[in-house]
Amino acid sequence: MPEHNLIWLFLPLLFIVAFLYASVGHGGASGYLALMALFSFNPSIMKSSSLVMNIFVSFIAFFQFYRGGHFTWKLLLPFIITSIPASFIGVYITLDELTYKRILGFLLIFPILRLLGIIGKESDTVKELNWLWALVIGAIIGLLSGMIGIGGGIILSPIILLLHWGNMKQTAAVSALFIFLNSIAGLVGLLSKGTVIDDNIYNWVMIAIAGGMAGAYIGRKFLSAKALKTILSLVLVIASIKLLTAENK
């Protein structure tokens, strides 16, 4: 639970994170981890909690973008061929608490830049997917996902857009299912290691689902909410700084 009994602040922020991540086809794991880091959650429950919420929110996001006709297996397949087994393997790579925080803090830079529109801008030109590069990228993202407890969409979607392999909504749809599958692989790996899921996860999942449903619908229809994205970016910046400057206890 959040320190200083700040649950009243944690829960609405959780809703906003799920809303905004789902609006761009993400499950929100990096945002959930950032919030939990800000509120000084026990690291032992952070990975499993973020992955459980990720699974629900990313599926909701995928469903909405799929309904809109934006999903294509051709764009997803090479990434998941390597990412799913790599994500499962990544869970078994043990990181000390400080290294974990440093890597997570660095990875938060991606959603910050993505939310602010600095990277991953849409292009009018869509190029043919390079399968070899996609397989390599999928493996790297999957490994990082398993190690940290994320779905990997925060890395995948900017790459797809930067390399012009898909448009904005195709990328959102593909990223959502990519996150969903990677998160399941990562969670299965954690459970096989004997990880216990926090009892409060049921409440957090319900709030994340509500935010995810609203965000995915808005994202499919409008892709707006600039002010909220700026606010979330600020929260992630603070969390990233806290994680990158953390010291050994």
Secondary structure, DSSP 4 states (H G I P E B T S, - for coil): --GGG-HHHHHHHHHHHHHHHHHTT---HHHHHHHHHHTT--HHHHHHHHHHHHHHHHHHHHHHHHHTT---HHHHHHHHHHHHHHHHHHTTS---HHHHHHHHHHHTHHHHHHHTTSS----S--PPP-HHHHHHHHHHHHHHHHHHT--SHHHHHHHHHHTTSS-HHHHHHHHHHHHHHHHHHHHHHHHHTTPPPPTTHHHHHHHHHHHHHHHHHHHHHT---HHHHHHHHHHHHHHHHHHHT----
